[in-house]
Amino acid sequence: MRAREPLTAFHQTTTLDLGARNPRTAALPEFSEQEEVMQRRVLGKTGLELTIIGFGGYHLIEVPRKEVDHLLNAYLDAGGNYIETAAQYGDGLSEKKIGEAVSGRRDGFILATKTVKRTHMEALASLEESLKNLRTDHVDIFYMHEPQTVDEAKQIMASGGAMEAAQEAKRAGKTRFIGVSDTENPLGFFTRFRTMTTTF
C-alpha cells in the first residue's frame, strides 16, 4: 500500500528552521503579541482552526526519537497546531514517537490519525491502538485512509463497516470529527457518502 502525505499549504513569508534549533536550549525568534507566527484556516464546517503549515508524521518513522522531540516541540513553539499521522506509519511507530514527544502538550494542538481498516471491529481496534500509542484519550480527526475504489467506499459505509466504528468512536468522545484522506476516486466515495449524516 502506498504511504503518502497530503500536501500542506504554507505562507511564503514564514520561515521555520526547525532542524537548526533545540527548543529546550535555544529561543525561537521573538514576535510581538499582535503578530501571528502562522496563519490559520478553518477546516470545512468543523470550526477547527488549523495552521496552514501542518506536521505530517510519516517520515518520523525514519527519525531518531531525540530529534522527533526536538522537531515537534519546535513546531508547536513556533505556533503550529496540526499534527497528523496514521496507524500504518511504521506499524504505529510514528504515533508512538508523537505520543512520547508531545502528549504533555495535548491541549495545544489538533491531532489527527488514520486507519486503512474497512470493517467496524478492525477500525475500532485500530483507533484504540492509536490512542494508546499517542498517549491520549481522543483525536480531533479520525480519517478513513486511502479508499481508492467504489467497492472500498461501499465496504466502509456498509453495515458493519469502518464508518460505523468512526461514528461509535465519535459518540464515545474518542474522535471529534471523521474524515476521508488520500482517495483517488472522491466522486465515487462521496456519492456513496451522501446517504450518511456524519458531520466531517
C-alpha positions in Angstrom: 0.0 0.0 0.0 1.3 3.4 -0.8 2.2 5.7 2.0 1.7 9.3 1.0 1.2 12.5 2.9 -1.4 15.1 1.8 0.2 18.3 0.6 0.4 21.1 3.1 0.0 24.8 2.1 2.4 27.3 3.6 2.8 31.1 3.9 5.6 32.2 1.7 6.9 34.8 4.2 7.0 32.3 7.0 10.3 30.6 7.5 10.8 27.8 10.1 14.3 26.5 10.7 13.1 23.5 12.7 16.2 21.4 12.2 18.6 24.0 13.5 17.4 24.9 17.0 16.6 23.0 20.1 13.6 24.4 21.8 14.9 23.2 25.1 18.1 25.2 24.9 17.6 28.0 22.3 14.9 30.6 21.9 12.8 30.9 18.9 12.5 34.3 17.1 10.6 36.9 19.1 7.3 38.1 17.8 5.1 40.9 19.0 1.9 40.0 20.9 -0.1 41.2 17.9 1.9 39.2 15.3 0.7 35.7 14.4 3.6 33.2 13.8 1.5 31.2 11.4 -1.7 31.9 9.6 -4.7 29.7 10.3 -7.7 28.5 8.3 -11.0 27.0 9.4 -11.2 23.3 8.3 -14.5 23.0 6.4 -17.5 23.0 8.8 -15.7 21.6 11.8 -14.8 25.0 13.3 -11.2 23.7 13.8 -8.7 26.5 13.1 -5.6 24.8 11.7 -2.3 26.5 11.0 -1.5 26.4 7.3 1.7 24.5 8.0 0.8 21.1 9.3 3.2 18.4 10.6 2.9 15.1 8.8 4.1 12.1 10.8 5.1 9.6 8.1 8.8 10.4 7.9 9.1 10.4 11.7 9.5 6.6 11.4 13.0 7.4 10.0 13.9 10.0 12.6 15.6 9.2 15.9 13.4 9.8 19.0 15.5 12.7 20.3 15.2 14.6 17.0 11.4 13.9 16.9 11.1 15.5 20.3 13.1 18.5 19.0 11.2 18.9 15.8 7.7 18.5 17.2 8.3 20.9 20.1 9.9 23.4 17.8 6.9 23.2 15.5 4.5 23.8 18.4 6.7 26.5 19.9 6.6 28.3 16.5 2.8 28.4 16.5 2.0 25.3 14.6 -1.1 23.4 15.8 -1.8 20.5 13.4 -0.1 17.1 13.7 -1.2 14.2 11.5 -0.2 10.6 11.5 -1.6 7.1 10.8 -1.7 3.7 12.4 0.1 2.1 9.5 3.1 4.5 9.5 5.8 2.2 10.8 3.2 -0.1 12.3 2.4 2.5 14.9 5.9 3.8 15.3 5.1 7.3 14.1 2.2 7.5 16.6 4.4 6.3 19.5 7.1 8.9 18.8 4.5 11.6 18.7 2.9 10.4 21.9 6.3 10.3 23.6 7.3 13.8 22.4 4.2 16.0 22.8 1.4 14.1 24.7 2.2 16.5 27.6 1.1 19.4 25.3 -2.1 17.7 24.1 -4.4 20.7 24.7 -2.2 22.8 22.5 -2.7 21.2 19.1 -5.1 19.4 16.8 -4.3 15.8 16.4 -5.4 13.5 13.5 -4.7 9.9 12.8 -5.9 7.5 10.1 -6.9 3.9 9.5 -6.8 1.6 6.4 -9.1 -0.9 8.1 -12.5 -1.3 6.4 -14.6 -3.2 9.0 -16.2 -2.0 12.2 -14.2 -4.2 14.5 -10.9 -3.7 12.8 -11.3 0.1 12.5 -12.3 0.4 16.2 -9.4 -1.7 17.2 -7.1 0.4 15.1 -8.3 3.6 16.7 -7.9 2.1 20.2 -4.3 1.2 19.5 -3.7 4.6 18.0 -4.9 6.3 21.2 -2.7 4.1 23.2 0.3 4.9 21.0 -0.4 8.6 21.0 -1.0 8.7 24.8 -4.3 10.4 24.6 -8.0 9.7 25.2 -9.1 11.2 21.9 -8.1 12.5 18.5 -9.6 15.5 16.8 -10.0 13.9 13.4 -10.2 10.2 12.6 -9.6 9.6 8.8 -10.7 6.7 6.6 -7.4 6.5 4.7 -6.8 5.6 1.0 -10.2 4.3 -0.2 -9.4 4.0 -3.9 -12.4 2.2 -5.3 -16.2 2.4 -5.1 -16.1 -1.1 -3.7 -13.9 0.1 -0.8 -16.3 3.0 -0.2 -19.2 0.6 -0.1 -17.4 -1.6 2.4 -16.6 1.4 4.6 -20.1 2.7 4.5 -21.9 -0.6 4.8 -23.5 -2.1 7.9 -20.5 -3.5 9.9 -18.1 -1.1 8.1 -15.5 1.2 9.3 -17.8 4.3 9.3 -19.9 2.7 11.9 -16.8 2.4 14.1 -15.9 6.0 13.5 -19.5 7.1 14.4 -19.3 4.9 17.6 -15.9 6.5 18.5 -17.4 10.0 17.9 -20.3 9.3 20.3 -17.8 8.0 22.9 -15.7 11.1 22.6 -12.7 9.3 21.1 -12.8 11.5 18.0 -14.3 14.9 17.4 -14.6 14.6 13.6 -14.5 12.0 10.9 -12.6 12.4 7.6 -11.5 10.7 4.4 -8.0 11.1 3.2 -6.0 10.3 0.1 -8.7 8.9 -2.2 -8.2 8.8 -6.0 -11.9 8.4 -6.6 -13.6 11.1 -4.4 -16.7 11.2 -6.6 -17.4 7.5 -6.1 -16.8 7.8 -2.4 -18.8 10.8 -1.8 -21.7 9.7 -4.0 -21.9 6.8 -1.6 -21.4 9.1 1.4 -24.3 11.4 0.6 -26.7 9.0 2.3 -24.9 9.4 5.6 -25.4 12.1 8.1 -22.0 12.2 9.8 -20.5 15.7 10.1 -17.0 15.9 8.8 
